[in-house]
Each structure stands twice: as structure tokens, then as C-alpha cells.
Amino acid sequence: MKKYITCTLLSLTMLHLSNAQDSVSIAFDKIIKPYENFEGYFEGQNLLFENNWVKARLLTANNSIISNDSFRFNFNKIDRALITTADYKKVFEIDWREFKAVLFYLKDSAYIFRHIELVNNKDLFQVLVNGNDKYSLYKTIHTKLVKGHYGGLSPAPYDKFSDHFVNATEYCILFPNREYRIFYVLKRAAIERVFKLNRDSEKVKYFFERTGNRDLYEENDLLELIAYLNSDNSNREQ
């Protein structure tokens, strides 16, 4: 019950976060520290927004909202670090223990990311569907640097000779009973396994049958599935 109440309060606070006016509830410089591992290599490909450092609002650990338009933000997908800068020279890290959620602004779009205590406090998950007491859907991207091969006589693709980044998208479905499932491939079989032994497993099969028998799906299809499970229509059609 405590986890359920905490999740509900967080959802309401995140809504406030998206509508709040610029304000600083606590001193911004109290939660940042110099980021020692920053390297601007690969033109920002190790960063969530690459070279597009963006504005952001933070929901802090004590449920305060903090905003500072003098700083721009990004997220290092390798170190799992929320970073910020005011001059693009000195970079600071915000300790993951100091905030619960962050709202990024990129041009006309806004993206909410949050820590999920049930899954992994340090990772930042993008909120795709915030279902409150229904199904919620999140995703995060794990990135690693793969070193190129500099030697040998056998031919190889260009990226095998150069350092490059490899991304793996992780999806997380949070069930109404606060259990969760993690998966990485948007294949029908993989998604159906997520709902195996779940009370809505038949609804999932019905959704796939209604939308066409495909093996590989896209993220928009997953969004439609969660929206369908959260709708009243799913109960009337079964």
C-alpha cells in the first residue's frame, strides 16, 4: 500500500512538474558536483540529446521542484549520469539520489524521465504511458562503447575498425498490482510472454489478432496495446 501511495503521489507531482512556473525551491548549486568523466567525443552520440543540450525541471528527492534556465541539461547514456552546464565548458553531474524525475524540453516537445524504485533507482526511464492504477509503460536506452579493431589483414566493415556506440532499448511494463516485466525485443512472442499468467493475457492475444498477424512490432504498436488494456473497451470486447 505504501508503494502504491508513493507512486500515485509521484504521478501527481510529475503533473505539477510539467505545469509549474520557473522556480527554485532549493539552491541548485547544492545538488551538483563537477563531472569528472565528461568527454565531448563522437559529437555527443553518447548523450541522450546528443549536441542538443536542453532546458529541464527537476523533481528532487524531497519533492521540491527546481528550475534554472541558466543551465542546460543532458544525460550520459553510458555512465547513467544526468549532467548540466552553463557554458558548455564546465560540466556538472546531479547525483541520482538527489532527484526522482526530470522534465526535459526539446523545442516544442517535453519528455518526462523518472527513476523507478521497483526496477532500478539509478537508471532514468522515459515515461511513455503513466497509467497510475492501470498499466504504465517506460523505456530506457543502454549504451556501450565498442572499441574498433586496429589490426589484422582480413577485411571488415568500417565500423569494425573505428570506435562506435551500440544502443539497446529496454522496455518496462508496470502492472496494476505493481509487479513489472522487462523486455528488449518488440516481437509478438516476447510481448505475449510478458503477459503470460496475467489476467489480461487473452486481451493481449485479441489485440494482436485484431491488428494483424505480424512477428515484429514498433513502439507505437506497444503504446496502442497499453492504451487498449487501460481502456474500458478491452473489458467490453472480451
Steps between C-alpha positions, in 0.01 A plus 500: 500500500786739581659445158162556331445829685854613424455424129168689491650802673793493261262496202317805636826679572629427150184657361576806713856487374382535140277798583709682757642842438876552520598481864789391716380324815852418614841636403599341169870504585431274800419197286765524226863394501776514235465222245840342465417251224365739239648472153343670201603219269299367207316832477278411791385158382544372853243757618122464496445823306844492336607863443155639580549595864152586627312676778362288781306498826583262782285329760742468789523227761300713745228569239616855428498632144816663381560693181792708382489634145864603519593133466447245226467127558580166341530136604808286449361162394825317581561628853125535573569856612278808483737783408467875468702798381467876481786571257555165316850489651449408863267205542332396825324182607180482702515209741225249414404489867413870491206477258201279419404627156606746234302679231707579190397764246615454140356761265120459520511159670528397864627165629457369854760260636491347846669253728299184564577376849359155430734451204818704530544828685797618296361448149282769349189365330303704252131509591309379192173422678430608857212272591475574873294200623499340155786396270800732463767480232858623524817468299867566543799471266815318605804613305848356493816602320640228275866532416601456137744237377826656390695215352480185297489446127142385452258761364225629728225764490609852579339505844700192600817708459374802693365555850121515494198498727245221523153574639259249655147614584345356815124513553330464836130431556375574850188297580203628703609277790842678497686204351710570192647326199807595295548414132722616214346372175169619357398162370156357556634193677713711736211731587260211556754342737490820705129442560522125550292395803367856515124552516513706179693248291194423286445871437857526376446212256174660383680831440764334282239307305298817443800704383640238264722200541854637500816374662674833553329809639593863555490720807175664387339156493611444859351838598171400338502167685542667840235760414264216402561308824437817701177581316148390584471355149731211591246383758200533270664318209599195697 
